[in-house]
Amino acid sequence: MKSLLLLIPVFLLTGCLESVPVKRNFPDIPPELVTACPELQEATKDTKELSKLLDVVVVNYSTYYECRVKVDAWLQWHKDQKKIFEEVK
Amino acid sequence: MWQFQWMIGLLPDSWLFWIYLTILSAGATLYLASKLLKWPPFRWIPMVGQYPLVAEILGVVLLAGGIFLFGGLAIDMAWRDRVHQLEAKIAVAEQKSKDANVKLDSEIKKKNKVIKENTVIYRDRIKEVAKVIDKECSVAPEAIDIHNSAAKNIKSGDAK
């Protein structure tokens, strides 16, 4: 009869096997960050004027800076979202 | 097994509490009674008094089952409470995440606006001084080739 009583903790411990799923959505990404960086512009082959070449260079510089902003924003986004994610425990 | 859990899930928690408590109490009472049934005058009770072993086994089974169900319910309630707490925290985190995105999006737009404005200024400046720049310098085709190769990140001479 005492051996029957030993079954009680065995039964009780099976209750510890439960797992509770809590759904968590992946954080959204700002729309500005979902587009890829554009290709750099080329100068036309017959360009003779330095001003035209310089114009293309300036446009390419601006493309670089826009892309840099995007990369920096991705780093910032990751930092922010990681911090928010780790706050939930 | 899941059918049993599904049926149990249909009952309100307060009902389950009382059902499990009743099973637990019945088991405890039956087990104690089984001990008393061995002694007079209880053992002279017709029918019941003749089966103390059956009462003892049934009491232990009910007691164990009652403890299992009662403990399960308590754990279930604790987990549900934890889930509610976590869901509340997640809701706050999701809102924070959205706010952070709005702030970041605004910063990106602000920086891009400055870049675009500056680009327009530089290009206007080039137009203004184009004659001065072009007067003393003519670009060799090799320079264009190098520039285009660098822009496309390809070997010089492959640019088309």
gemmi code that builds the backbone of each chain (N, CA, C; Angstrom):
import gemmi

chains = {
    "A": [
        ("MET", (0.827, -1.218, 0.000), (0.000, 0.000, 0.000), (0.861, 1.268, 0.000)),
        ("LYS", (1.987, 1.180, 0.744), (2.878, 2.348, 0.799), (3.503, 2.625, -0.566)),
        ("SER", (3.695, 1.526, -1.312), (4.277, 1.725, -2.654), (3.319, 2.484, -3.560)),
        ("LEU", (2.013, 2.304, -3.288), (1.023, 3.071, -4.065), (1.164, 4.569, -3.798)),
        ("LEU", (1.463, 4.879, -2.535), (1.629, 6.288, -2.165), (2.835, 6.922, -2.866)),
        ("LEU", (3.814, 6.069, -3.199), (5.000, 6.585, -3.895), (4.678, 7.071, -5.301)),
        ("LEU", (3.544, 6.602, -5.813), (3.152, 7.021, -7.169), (2.721, 8.488, -7.223)),
        ("ILE", (2.316, 9.009, -6.056), (1.805, 10.391, -6.013), (2.813, 11.401, -6.565)),
        ("PRO", (4.076, 11.417, -6.044), (5.027, 12.391, -6.617), (5.316, 12.161, -8.091)),
        ("VAL", (5.266, 10.884, -8.524), (5.495, 10.592, -9.950), (4.409, 11.262, -10.792)),
        ("PHE", (3.154, 11.101, -10.346), (2.044, 11.758, -11.041), (2.217, 13.274, -11.042)),
        ("LEU", (2.585, 13.788, -9.882), (2.697, 15.246, -9.733), (3.783, 15.816, -10.628)),
        ("LEU", (4.891, 15.085, -10.744), (6.012, 15.599, -11.549), (5.688, 15.658, -13.036)),
        ("THR", (4.751, 14.847, -13.499), (4.394, 14.900, -14.925), (3.777, 16.250, -15.284)),
        ("GLY", (3.223, 16.914, -14.289), (2.668, 18.258, -14.524), (3.721, 19.266, -14.904)),
        ("CYS", (4.977, 19.000, -14.554), (6.066, 19.936, -14.859), (6.493, 19.874, -16.319)),
        ("LEU", (5.971, 18.905, -17.069), (6.387, 18.754, -18.467), (5.684, 19.736, -19.405)),
        ("GLU", (4.742, 20.487, -18.857), (3.990, 21.420, -19.700), (4.872, 22.533, -20.260)),
        ("SER", (4.619, 22.954, -21.499), (5.307, 24.128, -22.051), (4.247, 25.086, -22.581)),
        ("VAL", (4.500, 26.378, -22.385), (3.500, 27.371, -22.778), (4.034, 28.217, -23.928)),
        ("PRO", (3.415, 28.112, -25.088), (3.887, 28.916, -26.213), (3.346, 30.344, -26.147)),
        ("VAL", (4.235, 31.307, -26.304), (3.809, 32.705, -26.381), (4.297, 33.237, -27.717)),
        ("LYS", (3.354, 33.653, -28.545), (3.716, 34.078, -29.899), (4.360, 35.462, -29.869)),
        ("ARG", (5.450, 35.565, -30.601), (6.158, 36.841, -30.672), (6.423, 37.171, -32.128)),
        ("ASN", (5.992, 38.356, -32.544), (6.170, 38.729, -33.956), (7.544, 39.344, -34.180)),
        ("PHE", (8.091, 39.056, -35.353), (9.367, 39.664, -35.718), (9.140, 41.164, -35.935)),
        ("PRO", (10.009, 42.018, -35.382), (9.764, 43.458, -35.516), (9.780, 43.940, -36.972)),
        ("ASP", (8.938, 44.930, -37.231), (8.876, 45.492, -38.591), (10.161, 46.232, -38.920)),
        ("ILE", (10.357, 46.431, -40.219), (11.540, 47.160, -40.699), (11.039, 48.465, -41.330)),
        ("PRO", (11.684, 49.588, -41.050), (11.246, 50.837, -41.692), (11.277, 50.703, -43.214)),
        ("PRO", (10.266, 51.217, -43.915), (10.197, 51.057, -45.379), (11.432, 51.575, -46.112)),
        ("GLU", (12.066, 52.583, -45.538), (13.258, 53.155, -46.189), (14.413, 52.143, -46.267)),
        ("LEU", (14.364, 51.136, -45.405), (15.491, 50.196, -45.326), (15.323, 48.934, -46.170)),
        ("VAL", (14.145, 48.763, -46.746), (13.922, 47.501, -47.469), (14.371, 47.551, -48.933)),
        ("THR", (14.822, 48.699, -49.399), (15.305, 48.783, -50.780), (16.833, 48.668, -50.804)),
        ("ALA", (17.327, 48.041, -51.852), (18.778, 47.857, -51.979), (19.438, 49.171, -52.417)),
        ("CYS", (20.725, 49.279, -52.143), (21.460, 50.473, -52.588), (21.563, 50.469, -54.121)),
        ("PRO", (21.370, 51.641, -54.759), (21.417, 51.658, -56.231), (22.845, 51.519, -56.770)),
        ("GLU", (22.928, 51.187, -58.054), (24.228, 51.102, -58.730), (24.791, 52.518, -58.891)),
        ("LEU", (26.108, 52.607, -58.953), (26.724, 53.920, -59.207), (26.592, 54.265, -60.693)),
        ("GLN", (26.522, 55.554, -60.958), (26.363, 55.988, -62.363), (27.703, 55.952, -63.104)),
        ("GLU", (27.586, 55.745, -64.412), (28.784, 55.789, -65.267), (28.720, 57.045, -66.137)),
        ("ALA", (29.887, 57.535, -66.490), (29.934, 58.664, -67.433), (29.845, 58.101, -68.850)),
        ("THR", (29.239, 58.879, -69.751), (29.146, 58.389, -71.140), (30.548, 58.391, -71.754)),
        ("LYS", (30.750, 57.450, -72.634), (32.090, 57.231, -73.223), (32.666, 58.482, -73.897)),
        ("ASP", (31.762, 59.223, -74.561), (32.257, 60.372, -75.323), (32.387, 61.651, -74.494)),
        ("THR", (32.332, 61.521, -73.186), (32.463, 62.708, -72.331), (33.867, 63.308, -72.453)),
        ("LYS", (33.871, 64.588, -72.774), (35.165, 65.280, -72.873), (35.304, 66.341, -71.780)),
        ("GLU", (34.119, 66.857, -71.372), (34.150, 67.947, -70.408), (34.304, 67.402, -68.982)),
        ("LEU", (35.210, 68.042, -68.267), (35.435, 67.632, -66.869), (34.198, 67.902, -66.012)),
        ("SER", (33.469, 68.961, -66.365), (32.278, 69.313, -65.577), (31.239, 68.189, -65.602)),
        ("LYS", (31.115, 67.542, -66.776), (30.139, 66.437, -66.878), (30.594, 65.234, -66.055)),
        ("LEU", (31.889, 64.979, -66.107), (32.423, 63.869, -65.303), (32.252, 64.164, -63.802)),
        ("LEU", (32.533, 65.415, -63.471), (32.400, 65.840, -62.071), (30.954, 65.705, -61.598)),
        ("ASP", (30.032, 65.985, -62.508), (28.612, 65.863, -62.180), (28.256, 64.407, -61.818)),
        ("VAL", (28.786, 63.492, -62.618), (28.533, 62.063, -62.348), (29.160, 61.662, -61.009)),
        ("VAL", (30.361, 62.194, -60.763), (31.055, 61.888, -59.498), (30.227, 62.389, -58.305)),
        ("VAL", (29.692, 63.574, -58.434), (28.885, 64.149, -57.340), (27.643, 63.289, -57.088)),
        ("VAL", (27.009, 62.868, -58.187), (25.811, 62.013, -58.040), (26.193, 60.698, -57.346)),
        ("ASN", (27.345, 60.170, -57.733), (27.785, 58.915, -57.107), (28.125, 59.098, -55.633)),
        ("TYR", (28.698, 60.229, -55.324), (28.978, 60.521, -53.908), (27.673, 60.554, -53.115)),
        ("SER", (26.673, 61.200, -53.685), (25.388, 61.284, -52.964), (24.771, 59.892, -52.806)),
        ("THR", (24.958, 59.059, -53.843), (24.458, 57.666, -53.745), (25.157, 56.941, -52.600)),
        ("TYR", (26.467, 57.155, -52.503), (27.226, 56.531, -51.413), (26.692, 57.001, -50.054)),
        ("TYR", (26.487, 58.299, -49.931), (26.035, 58.827, -48.633), (24.639, 58.309, -48.266)),
        ("GLU", (23.792, 58.197, -49.286), (22.444, 57.656, -49.017), (22.542, 56.199, -48.571)),
        ("CYS", (23.453, 55.481, -49.201), (23.644, 54.067, -48.844), (24.257, 53.959, -47.441)),
        ("ARG", (25.128, 54.866, -47.133), (25.754, 54.875, -45.807), (24.707, 55.133, -44.715)),
        ("VAL", (23.804, 56.065, -45.033), (22.714, 56.343, -44.098), (21.904, 55.067, -43.852)),
        ("LYS", (21.688, 54.326, -44.943), (20.917, 53.086, -44.851), (21.638, 52.054, -43.962)),
        ("VAL", (22.912, 51.897, -44.177), (23.689, 50.922, -43.376), (23.713, 51.352, -41.905)),
        ("ASP", (23.950, 52.630, -41.678), (23.947, 53.142, -40.300), (22.588, 52.905, -39.643)),
        ("ALA", (21.524, 53.121, -40.446), (20.170, 52.929, -39.915), (19.918, 51.467, -39.577)),
        ("TRP", (20.431, 50.561, -40.421), (20.298, 49.127, -40.120), (20.988, 48.793, -38.796)),
        ("LEU", (22.172, 49.346, -38.584), (22.909, 49.092, -37.337), (22.124, 49.625, -36.134)),
        ("GLN", (21.576, 50.827, -36.322), (20.785, 51.450, -35.256), (19.520, 50.630, -34.977)),
        ("TRP", (18.879, 50.189, -36.074), (17.658, 49.381, -35.955), (17.957, 48.109, -35.160)),
        ("HIS", (19.057, 47.453, -35.506), (19.422, 46.206, -34.823), (19.681, 46.458, -33.335)),
        ("LYS", (20.388, 47.539, -33.064), (20.724, 47.887, -31.670), (19.440, 48.147, -30.862)),
        ("ASP", (18.542, 48.953, -31.460), (17.283, 49.290, -30.773), (16.423, 48.051, -30.538)),
        ("GLN", (16.257, 47.265, -31.603), (15.368, 46.108, -31.512), (15.921, 45.043, -30.565)),
        ("LYS", (17.244, 44.924, -30.547), (17.861, 43.938, -29.643), (17.610, 44.347, -28.190)),
        ("LYS", (17.751, 45.640, -27.944), (17.536, 46.151, -26.592), (16.080, 45.910, -26.158)),
        ("ILE", (15.158, 46.211, -27.069), (13.728, 46.007, -26.765), (13.440, 44.526, -26.562)),
        ("PHE", (14.036, 43.689, -27.410), (13.824, 42.232, -27.323), (14.302, 41.684, -25.978)),
        ("GLU", (15.458, 42.177, -25.548), (16.042, 41.658, -24.303), (15.337, 42.170, -23.054)),
        ("GLU", (14.538, 43.215, -23.240), (13.790, 43.727, -22.083), (12.665, 42.781, -21.669)),
        ("VAL", (12.177, 41.977, -22.632), (11.086, 41.040, -22.334), (11.672, 39.722, -21.839)),
        ("LYS", (11.467, 39.468, -20.552), (11.962, 38.196, -19.964), (10.894, 37.593, -19.075)),
    ],
    "B": [
        ("MET", (-5.960, 11.530, -25.481), (-5.627, 12.395, -24.335), (-6.102, 13.834, -24.585)),
        ("TRP", (-5.891, 14.307, -25.842), (-6.248, 15.699, -26.121), (-7.755, 15.916, -26.054)),
        ("GLN", (-8.528, 14.824, -26.359), (-9.991, 14.946, -26.281), (-10.403, 15.206, -24.825)),
        ("PHE", (-9.708, 14.503, -23.907), (-9.993, 14.680, -22.482), (-9.658, 16.121, -22.059)),
        ("GLN", (-8.497, 16.586, -22.511), (-8.089, 17.961, -22.158), (-9.029, 18.994, -22.778)),
        ("TRP", (-9.500, 18.671, -24.010), (-10.425, 19.589, -24.689), (-11.742, 19.695, -23.893)),
        ("MET", (-12.240, 18.532, -23.437), (-13.490, 18.524, -22.662), (-13.304, 19.261, -21.332)),
        ("ILE", (-12.147, 19.037, -20.721), (-11.847, 19.711, -19.450), (-11.796, 21.230, -19.674)),
        ("GLY", (-11.240, 21.602, -20.836), (-11.099, 23.027, -21.159), (-12.433, 23.737, -21.313)),
        ("LEU", (-13.492, 22.961, -21.589), (-14.819, 23.574, -21.749), (-15.414, 24.006, -20.410)),
        ("LEU", (-14.953, 23.368, -19.347), (-15.501, 23.693, -18.019), (-14.832, 24.948, -17.445)),
        ("PRO", (-15.621, 25.770, -16.734), (-15.013, 26.951, -16.095), (-14.017, 26.517, -15.011)),
        ("ASP", (-13.022, 27.357, -14.784), (-11.968, 27.025, -13.812), (-12.529, 26.820, -12.399)),
        ("SER", (-13.559, 27.620, -12.057), (-14.122, 27.507, -10.705), (-14.779, 26.134, -10.526)),
        ("TRP", (-15.398, 25.629, -11.599), (-16.019, 24.291, -11.535), (-14.925, 23.248, -11.345)),
        ("LEU", (-13.857, 23.370, -12.137), (-12.763, 22.398, -12.051), (-12.176, 22.366, -10.641)),
        ("PHE", (-12.029, 23.564, -10.083), (-11.479, 23.672, -8.725), (-12.303, 22.832, -7.756)),
        ("TRP", (-13.606, 22.999, -7.825), (-14.482, 22.288, -6.882), (-14.550, 20.789, -7.183)),
        ("ILE", (-14.527, 20.436, -8.470), (-14.559, 19.003, -8.845), (-13.301, 18.306, -8.313)),
        ("TYR", (-12.145, 18.933, -8.556), (-10.880, 18.325, -8.129), (-10.777, 18.275, -6.607)),
        ("LEU", (-11.289, 19.339, -5.986), (-11.266, 19.371, -4.519), (-12.148, 18.264, -3.942)),
        ("THR", (-13.270, 18.025, -4.609), (-14.189, 16.967, -4.173), (-13.517, 15.595, -4.301)),
        ("ILE", (-12.832, 15.377, -5.439), (-12.132, 14.090, -5.648), (-11.065, 13.896, -4.568)),
        ("LEU", (-10.321, 14.977, -4.318), (-9.253, 14.948, -3.313), (-9.813, 14.646, -1.922)),
        ("SER", (-10.894, 15.338, -1.590), (-11.511, 15.157, -0.266), (-12.092, 13.755, -0.135)),
        ("ALA", (-12.726, 13.281, -1.203), (-13.322, 11.939, -1.177), (-12.229, 10.896, -0.981)),
        ("GLY", (-11.098, 11.084, -1.677), (-9.968, 10.148, -1.545), (-9.436, 10.127, -0.135)),
        ("ALA", (-9.245, 11.326, 0.439), (-8.702, 11.431, 1.801), (-9.666, 10.815, 2.808)),
        ("THR", (-10.954, 11.114, 2.631), (-11.975, 10.598, 3.546), (-12.041, 9.074, 3.475)),
        ("LEU", (-12.016, 8.576, 2.210), (-12.110, 7.127, 2.015), (-10.898, 6.403, 2.607)),
        ("TYR", (-9.730, 7.024, 2.443), (-8.505, 6.409, 2.967), (-8.549, 6.364, 4.501)),
        ("LEU", (-8.951, 7.472, 5.102), (-9.058, 7.513, 6.568), (-10.130, 6.554, 7.063)),
        ("ALA", (-11.235, 6.518, 6.306), (-12.341, 5.624, 6.686), (-11.901, 4.172, 6.611)),
        ("SER", (-11.069, 3.850, 5.626), (-10.601, 2.466, 5.468), (-9.811, 2.004, 6.696)),
        ("LYS", (-9.118, 2.954, 7.306), (-8.361, 2.634, 8.524), (-9.308, 2.395, 9.703)),
        ("LEU", (-10.370, 3.222, 9.753), (-11.344, 3.096, 10.846), (-12.190, 1.837, 10.696)),
        ("LEU", (-12.399, 1.447, 9.396), (-13.271, 0.297, 9.145), (-12.717, -1.021, 9.707)),
        ("LYS", (-11.413, -0.972, 10.052), (-10.807, -2.192, 10.611), (-11.152, -2.378, 12.088)),
        ("TRP", (-11.665, -1.323, 12.705), (-11.936, -1.357, 14.145), (-13.441, -1.327, 14.432)),
        ("PRO", (-13.814, -1.986, 15.534), (-15.235, -1.900, 15.915), (-15.557, -0.493, 16.409)),
        ("PRO", (-16.727, 0.045, 16.284), (-17.909, -0.643, 15.748), (-18.039, -0.525, 14.218)),
        ("PHE", (-17.021, 0.198, 13.573), (-17.177, 0.457, 12.137), (-17.127, -0.833, 11.304)),
        ("ARG", (-16.349, -1.807, 11.775), (-16.203, -3.001, 10.955), (-17.467, -3.854, 10.915)),
        ("TRP", (-18.424, -3.490, 11.799), (-19.701, -4.213, 11.791), (-20.721, -3.574, 10.845)),
        ("ILE", (-20.341, -2.425, 10.239), (-21.269, -1.780, 9.289), (-21.443, -2.735, 8.097)),
        ("PRO", (-22.680, -3.082, 7.777), (-22.883, -4.030, 6.675), (-22.341, -3.486, 5.343)),
        ("MET", (-21.873, -4.314, 4.489), (-21.312, -3.997, 3.173), (-20.007, -3.212, 3.272)),
        ("VAL", (-20.114, -1.975, 3.721), (-18.952, -1.078, 3.743), (-17.855, -1.601, 4.672)),
        ("GLY", (-18.252, -2.030, 5.826), (-17.311, -2.510, 6.827), (-16.572, -3.773, 6.431)),
        ("GLN", (-17.109, -4.451, 5.428), (-16.487, -5.714, 5.018), (-15.365, -5.518, 3.989)),
        ("TYR", (-15.265, -4.326, 3.449), (-14.274, -4.139, 2.378), (-13.299, -2.995, 2.669)),
        ("PRO", (-12.578, -3.080, 3.803), (-11.630, -1.982, 4.099), (-10.503, -1.866, 3.073)),
        ("LEU", (-10.076, -3.000, 2.518), (-8.982, -2.971, 1.530), (-9.405, -2.261, 0.240)),
        ("VAL", (-10.637, -2.578, -0.187), (-11.174, -1.913, -1.391), (-11.278, -0.410, -1.159)),
        ("ALA", (-11.769, -0.062, 0.030), (-11.906, 1.365, 0.371), (-10.534, 2.034, 0.414)),
        ("GLU", (-9.540, 1.306, 0.936), (-8.185, 1.865, 1.032), (-7.589, 2.094, -0.369)),
        ("ILE", (-7.722, 1.097, -1.236), (-7.177, 1.228, -2.603), (-7.889, 2.358, -3.343)),
        ("LEU", (-9.212, 2.347, -3.233), (-9.994, 3.398, -3.907), (-9.625, 4.778, -3.355)),
        ("GLY", (-9.434, 4.833, -2.021), (-9.044, 6.097, -1.382), (-7.705, 6.601, -1.884)),
        ("VAL", (-6.734, 5.696, -1.983), (-5.396, 6.092, -2.461), (-5.458, 6.554, -3.927)),
        ("VAL", (-6.225, 5.801, -4.731), (-6.354, 6.168, -6.157), (-6.989, 7.549, -6.287)),
        ("LEU", (-8.072, 7.757, -5.545), (-8.754, 9.061, -5.605), (-7.861, 10.183, -5.061)),
        ("LEU", (-7.147, 9.858, -3.981), (-6.248, 10.858, -3.378), (-5.136, 11.247, -4.358)),
        ("ALA", (-4.530, 10.224, -4.958), (-3.446, 10.496, -5.927), (-3.980, 11.248, -7.136)),
        ("GLY", (-5.129, 10.774, -7.636), (-5.742, 11.448, -8.796), (-6.119, 12.880, -8.468)),
        ("GLY", (-6.680, 13.052, -7.271), (-7.094, 14.397, -6.849), (-5.906, 15.329, -6.731)),
        ("ILE", (-4.816, 14.834, -6.132), (-3.597, 15.664, -5.997), (-3.050, 16.005, -7.377)),
        ("PHE", (-3.043, 15.012, -8.262), (-2.548, 15.240, -9.629), (-3.384, 16.313, -10.330)),
        ("LEU", (-4.700, 16.146, -10.299), (-5.575, 17.095, -11.004), (-5.518, 18.486, -10.364)),
        ("PHE", (-5.527, 18.503, -9.036), (-5.510, 19.778, -8.305), (-4.182, 20.513, -8.557)),
        ("GLY", (-3.081, 19.730, -8.490), (-1.754, 20.319, -8.764), (-1.662, 20.795, -10.197)),
        ("GLY", (-2.217, 19.986, -11.112), (-2.213, 20.361, -12.535), (-2.950, 21.660, -12.771)),
        ("LEU", (-4.102, 21.786, -12.098), (-4.892, 23.017, -12.248), (-4.117, 24.222, -11.716)),
        ("ALA", (-3.473, 24.025, -10.549), (-2.700, 25.133, -9.952), (-1.554, 25.548, -10.878)),
        ("ILE", (-0.873, 24.531, -11.456), (0.236, 24.832, -12.374), (-0.296, 25.526, -13.624)),
        ("ASP", (-1.445, 25.004, -14.112), (-2.063, 25.596, -15.300), (-2.397, 27.072, -15.070)),
        ("MET", (-2.958, 27.359, -13.910), (-3.321, 28.749, -13.581), (-2.063, 29.626, -13.491)),
        ("ALA", (-1.001, 29.050, -12.879), (0.248, 29.811, -12.746), (0.841, 30.115, -14.126)),
        ("TRP", (0.795, 29.098, -15.012), (1.320, 29.310, -16.369), (0.492, 30.335, -17.136)),
        ("ARG", (-0.834, 30.214, -16.987), (-1.705, 31.173, -17.688), (-1.418, 32.605, -17.227)),
        ("ASP", (-1.202, 32.726, -15.923), (-0.881, 34.039, -15.370), (0.433, 34.555, -15.974)),
        ("ARG", (1.391, 33.638, -16.074), (2.705, 33.995, -16.644), (2.561, 34.388, -18.118)),
        ("VAL", (1.708, 33.645, -18.826), (1.468, 33.944, -20.249), (0.862, 35.337, -20.395)),
        ("HIS", (-0.110, 35.642, -19.537), (-0.733, 36.976, -19.592), (0.311, 38.073, -19.343)),
        ("GLN", (1.179, 37.812, -18.357), (2.224, 38.799, -18.042), (3.161, 38.987, -19.236)),
        ("LEU", (3.542, 37.851, -19.829), (4.450, 37.915, -20.987), (3.795, 38.607, -22.176)),
        ("GLU", (2.520, 38.293, -22.398), (1.798, 38.922, -23.516), (1.717, 40.431, -23.332)),
        ("ALA", (1.514, 40.843, -22.076), (1.466, 42.282, -21.792), (2.833, 42.927, -22.072)),
        ("LYS", (3.903, 42.225, -21.658), (5.255, 42.743, -21.891), (5.563, 42.809, -23.386)),
        ("ILE", (5.105, 41.779, -24.110), (5.347, 41.737, -25.557), (4.597, 42.878, -26.254)),
        ("ALA", (3.372, 43.141, -25.794), (2.588, 44.234, -26.391), (3.322, 45.564, -26.202)),
        ("VAL", (3.879, 45.767, -25.010), (4.645, 46.994, -24.731), (5.889, 47.044, -25.628)),
        ("ALA", (6.566, 45.890, -25.733), (7.784, 45.824, -26.555), (7.475, 46.102, -28.021)),
        ("GLU", (6.351, 45.575, -28.502), (5.975, 45.797, -29.913), (5.683, 47.273, -30.166)),
        ("GLN", (5.053, 47.902, -29.196), (4.777, 49.333, -29.347), (6.080, 50.133, -29.352)),
        ("LYS", (7.002, 49.741, -28.451), (8.313, 50.405, -28.390), (9.047, 50.231, -29.712)),
        ("SER", (8.941, 49.013, -30.258), (9.590, 48.689, -31.530), (9.048, 49.582, -32.646)),
        ("LYS", (7.716, 49.732, -32.670), (7.098, 50.586, -33.696), (7.549, 52.038, -33.532)),
        ("ASP", (7.584, 52.503, -32.283), (8.011, 53.883, -32.015), (9.455, 54.102, -32.466)),
        ("ALA", (10.309, 53.091, -32.172), (11.720, 53.187, -32.572), (11.840, 53.246, -34.094)),
        ("ASN", (10.990, 52.472, -34.781), (11.015, 52.463, -36.249), (10.577, 53.810, -36.824)),
        ("VAL", (9.548, 54.370, -36.218), (9.055, 55.683, -36.687), (10.157, 56.731, -36.538)),
        ("LYS", (10.826, 56.685, -35.378), (11.913, 57.643, -35.097), (13.058, 57.447, -36.101)),
        ("LEU", (13.402, 56.184, -36.336), (14.500, 55.866, -37.255), (14.146, 56.278, -38.685)),
        ("ASP", (12.923, 55.966, -39.083), (12.460, 56.319, -40.427), (12.527, 57.832, -40.639)),
        ("SER", (12.128, 58.556, -39.614), (12.158, 60.023, -39.687), (13.606, 60.529, -39.817)),
        ("GLU", (14.514, 59.899, -39.057), (15.938, 60.293, -39.130), (16.529, 60.012, -40.510)),
        ("ILE", (16.152, 58.846, -41.078), (16.663, 58.486, -42.416), (16.191, 59.521, -43.443)),
        ("LYS", (14.904, 59.837, -43.394), (14.339, 60.801, -44.356), (15.016, 62.167, -44.218)),
        ("LYS", (15.248, 62.543, -42.966), (15.883, 63.839, -42.703), (17.304, 63.869, -43.300)),
        ("LYS", (18.074, 62.799, -43.073), (19.450, 62.740, -43.580), (19.473, 62.678, -45.105)),
        ("ASN", (18.558, 61.879, -45.679), (18.502, 61.775, -47.139), (18.116, 63.102, -47.779)),
        ("LYS", (17.257, 63.838, -47.103), (16.834, 65.150, -47.618), (18.039, 66.081, -47.700)),
        ("VAL", (18.856, 66.070, -46.642), (20.061, 66.908, -46.613), (21.015, 66.498, -47.741)),
        ("ILE", (21.184, 65.189, -47.927), (22.083, 64.687, -48.988), (21.584, 65.142, -50.354)),
        ("LYS", (20.280, 64.992, -50.581), (19.704, 65.384, -51.881), (19.840, 66.899, -52.104)),
        ("GLU", (19.567, 67.662, -51.063), (19.685, 69.127, -51.170), (21.125, 69.522, -51.498)),
        ("ASN", (22.065, 68.897, -50.790), (23.484, 69.195, -51.049), (23.881, 68.823, -52.469)),
        ("THR", (23.371, 67.673, -52.931), (23.688, 67.222, -54.297), (23.202, 68.251, -55.320)),
        ("VAL", (22.004, 68.750, -55.097), (21.460, 69.771, -56.022), (22.356, 71.014, -56.002)),
        ("ILE", (22.788, 71.384, -54.803), (23.661, 72.576, -54.680), (24.969, 72.344, -55.436)),
        ("TYR", (25.570, 71.162, -55.253), (26.855, 70.868, -55.926), (26.678, 70.864, -57.437)),
        ("ARG", (25.575, 70.267, -57.901), (25.361, 70.178, -59.357), (25.088, 71.556, -59.958)),
        ("ASP", (24.364, 72.356, -59.197), (24.132, 73.737, -59.659), (25.446, 74.502, -59.733)),
        ("ARG", (26.274, 74.270, -58.728), (27.589, 74.943, -58.671), (28.454, 74.515, -59.869)),
        ("ILE", (28.390, 73.220, -60.213), (29.149, 72.724, -61.376), (28.666, 73.435, -62.640)),
        ("LYS", (27.336, 73.550, -62.770), (26.768, 74.221, -63.963), (27.260, 75.661, -64.044)),
        ("GLU", (27.312, 76.297, -62.879), (27.735, 77.706, -62.836), (29.183, 77.881, -63.308)),
        ("VAL", (30.023, 76.946, -62.871), (31.451, 77.103, -63.172), (31.925, 76.142, -64.265)),
        ("ALA", (30.979, 75.571, -64.995), (31.333, 74.593, -66.032), (32.325, 75.162, -67.048)),
        ("LYS", (32.058, 76.392, -67.465), (32.946, 76.993, -68.475), (34.378, 77.114, -67.941)),
        ("VAL", (34.481, 77.506, -66.700), (35.812, 77.664, -66.081), (36.511, 76.301, -65.986)),
        ("ILE", (35.762, 75.312, -65.550), (36.340, 73.958, -65.377), (36.768, 73.386, -66.721)),
        ("ASP", (35.866, 73.513, -67.705), (36.134, 72.868, -69.000), (37.158, 73.618, -69.854)),
        ("LYS", (37.366, 74.916, -69.528), (38.261, 75.743, -70.344), (39.692, 75.211, -70.339)),
        ("GLU", (40.123, 74.766, -69.189), (41.531, 74.382, -69.067), (41.757, 72.877, -69.008)),
        ("CYS", (40.672, 72.134, -69.126), (40.867, 70.689, -68.982), (39.942, 69.898, -69.896)),
        ("SER", (40.521, 68.945, -70.579), (39.740, 68.021, -71.403), (39.981, 66.609, -70.852)),
        ("VAL", (38.898, 65.857, -70.731), (39.021, 64.536, -70.107), (39.422, 63.500, -71.150)),
        ("ALA", (40.459, 62.764, -70.848), (40.906, 61.704, -71.754), (39.963, 60.507, -71.628)),
        ("PRO", (39.752, 59.771, -72.723), (38.864, 58.595, -72.674), (39.312, 57.578, -71.623)),
        ("GLU", (40.596, 57.512, -71.359), (41.105, 56.577, -70.347), (40.572, 56.934, -68.951)),
        ("ALA", (40.441, 58.234, -68.723), (39.927, 58.686, -67.415), (38.483, 58.237, -67.240)),
        ("ILE", (37.706, 58.340, -68.318), (36.304, 57.891, -68.268), (36.252, 56.388, -68.013)),
        ("ASP", (37.138, 55.677, -68.698), (37.173, 54.217, -68.545), (37.493, 53.823, -67.102)),
        ("ILE", (38.493, 54.519, -66.539), (38.868, 54.220, -65.145), (37.706, 54.541, -64.198)),
        ("HIS", (37.104, 55.698, -64.450), (35.980, 56.101, -63.596), (34.847, 55.079, -63.639)),
        ("ASN", (34.482, 54.673, -64.860), (33.356, 53.745, -65.014), (33.681, 52.361, -64.439)),
        ("SER", (34.925, 51.966, -64.607), (35.337, 50.670, -64.048), (35.226, 50.701, -62.527)),
        ("ALA", (35.691, 51.822, -61.962), (35.628, 51.962, -60.498), (34.178, 52.006, -60.017)),
        ("ALA", (33.329, 52.692, -60.806), (31.916, 52.802, -60.424), (31.231, 51.442, -60.431)),
        ("LYS", (31.642, 50.584, -61.352), (31.014, 49.254, -61.464), (31.816, 48.173, -60.735)),
        ("ASN", (32.930, 48.576, -60.174), (33.808, 47.640, -59.465), (34.247, 46.484, -60.364)),
        ("ILE", (34.713, 46.850, -61.557), (35.223, 45.842, -62.493), (36.628, 46.249, -62.926)),
        ("LYS", (37.317, 45.349, -63.613), (38.677, 45.651, -64.052), (38.648, 46.761, -65.101)),
        ("SER", (39.632, 47.640, -65.036), (39.687, 48.756, -65.977), (39.778, 48.227, -67.407)),
        ("GLY", (38.953, 48.831, -68.294), (38.931, 48.394, -69.690), (37.729, 47.529, -69.995)),
        ("ASP", (37.099, 46.965, -68.936), (35.913, 46.116, -69.151), (34.611, 46.908, -69.151)),
        ("ALA", (34.677, 48.179, -68.742), (33.459, 48.994, -68.650), (32.878, 49.220, -70.030)),
        ("LYS", (31.535, 49.094, -70.154), (30.880, 49.279, -71.471), (29.927, 50.463, -71.383)),
    ],
}
model = gemmi.Model(1)
for chain_id, residues in chains.items():
    chain = gemmi.Chain(chain_id)
    for i, (resn, *xyz) in enumerate(residues, 1):
        res = gemmi.Residue()
        res.name, res.seqid = resn, gemmi.SeqId(i, " ")
        for name, pos in zip(("N", "CA", "C"), xyz):
            atom = gemmi.Atom()
            atom.name, atom.element = name, gemmi.Element(name[0])
            atom.pos, atom.b_iso = gemmi.Position(*pos), 0.0
            res.add_atom(atom)
        chain.add_residue(res)
    model.add_chain(chain)
structure = gemmi.Structure()
structure.add_model(model)
structure.setup_entities()
